[in-house]
Amino acid sequence: MFTSLDTGAIGFSVPFEEAIQLAQESGFVALDLPMKQLLTRVQQTSVQEIKDRFQAAHLRPGAWGLPVDFRGDEASYQAGLAELPAYAELAQALGASRCSTWILPFSDERDYAGNMEFHAQRLHPIAQILADHGQRFGLEFVGPKTMRNGHKYEFISTIAGGLELGQQIGTGNTGLLLDSYHWYTSHGSVEDIQKLTNEQIVYVHVNDAPAGRDVDEQLDGERLLPAASGVIDIAGFLQALERIGYDGPVVVEPFNAEHRALPHAERVRATHDSLAKIWQLAGIR
């Protein structure tokens, strides 16, 4: 596994040139792909120019986020689906192979079975387009109980649920976006991770939970840098990933006002420092 910078995950968006400079100067191994920017850039320059820019910065391409709105109306969904092959083709040309999205853990309209059918139908064509371009597709389950409270029907909020959806999609290239916060709030264990394979994990987010709250009181929008509080067993989390041979990007995703108040360069350095800290805690080279 390797460290990757996703500026969006730490609360800002900058031009590609600035993002790649921030990642390089702070010691990251990879930069997640700002695909909309890169799709415009490749039309103005070339795929090779972007690859050369990564090489010059001694960075590798990380993952990228699904640009299709599959949760809303049919017209928006079909429009995004029509645009997806161009994104997937560019990712493949740049040497990236991991795309991801997140799944709402509730519905006020569909029961569990109906919502599973809806997601499988909407996500199957997406996953097939990704598979046709050598892309794996990571599905992120959302763990906090507080996200499900007050809604009529619960939906996927665990590792098992994420894997079930992948099986229903049925394209053979799906897996998990495994987030340490959602793993913790879903009452997941190190043993749960050790039962997985590298092929079942597409992408990883790391963070920590505020102290002083019960696991079922944690709020999705309030998180910390990894190892900031020690509430989440991040060493065990990473060690389990290493044992199963996970070989993909690890990205920090804290939803934290104090961190987001820092200037961009300081924020990126603090993000990288947190990754260096958890690598050391886990005893990983």
C-alpha positions, 0 to 999 in steps of 0.5 A: 500500500502507498500514500496518496493525496486527494485534496478534495478529501481534505477540503479544497480543490486547486489546479492540477499543477498546484496539487501535484506540487503540493503532493511532491513537496510533502512526500506523498507517493501518489496523487489521486486523479482530478479527472474533470481537470485532466480530461480538459487538459488532455484535450489541450495537450496530450496523455503523454504530457500528463504522464510526464508531469507525474514522472517529473514529480516522482508521483504515481497516479492514485484513484479517482471518484465516480463522476456519475450521479446514480442516485438521482433522476434517470436523465442525470444518470444517463447523461453521466453514464454517457460521459463515463467511457471518456473518463475511464479511457483516460484513467486507463491511459494514465495507468490508474485502475481504481474508481470509487463511490459511496453508498447511502446507508438508508432510504425513505422510499425503498426497503433493503431488498428494493434498494439493493435491486435499485443500486445493482441496476444502476451500478451494473452498467457503470461497473461494466464500463469500468471493467471494459477499461481495466478499472476496479470499482470500490463501493464505500459503506457508511457506518455511523448509526447516527446516519441511519437514525430517523430514516424509514429503511436501513441499507448497507452499513457494513463490510458484508453489505458492501460485498453483497452489493458487489455480488449483485452488480455481478461484473467481477471488478467490484470491491470495497472502499474501506474507510477506517471510520466506517469500519469502526462505527460499523463495529468492525474488527481486525479479524473482519479485515483479515478475512478479506483478500487484496482483490476485495479492497479497491481503495482505503481511507484513514481517519480517527474518531473524536474521544468521549463519544460512544461508537453509536454516537459518532457523527459522519461529518466530525472526524480527525486525522488518523491517530489524533485521538487513538479511538480507532485502532489504526495500527491494527487496521493497517496491519490487517491490510498489510497481512492480506497484501493490500497494494492500493492507495491510502488516503486521509479523509478527515471532516475536521474544521480545525484541520480545514482552517489551515492554509493548503500547504500546511494542511497537506503537510499535516495530512502527510505527517499523520500518514507517516505517524500511523505507518510507524505505529503499525510498524510498516515500512 
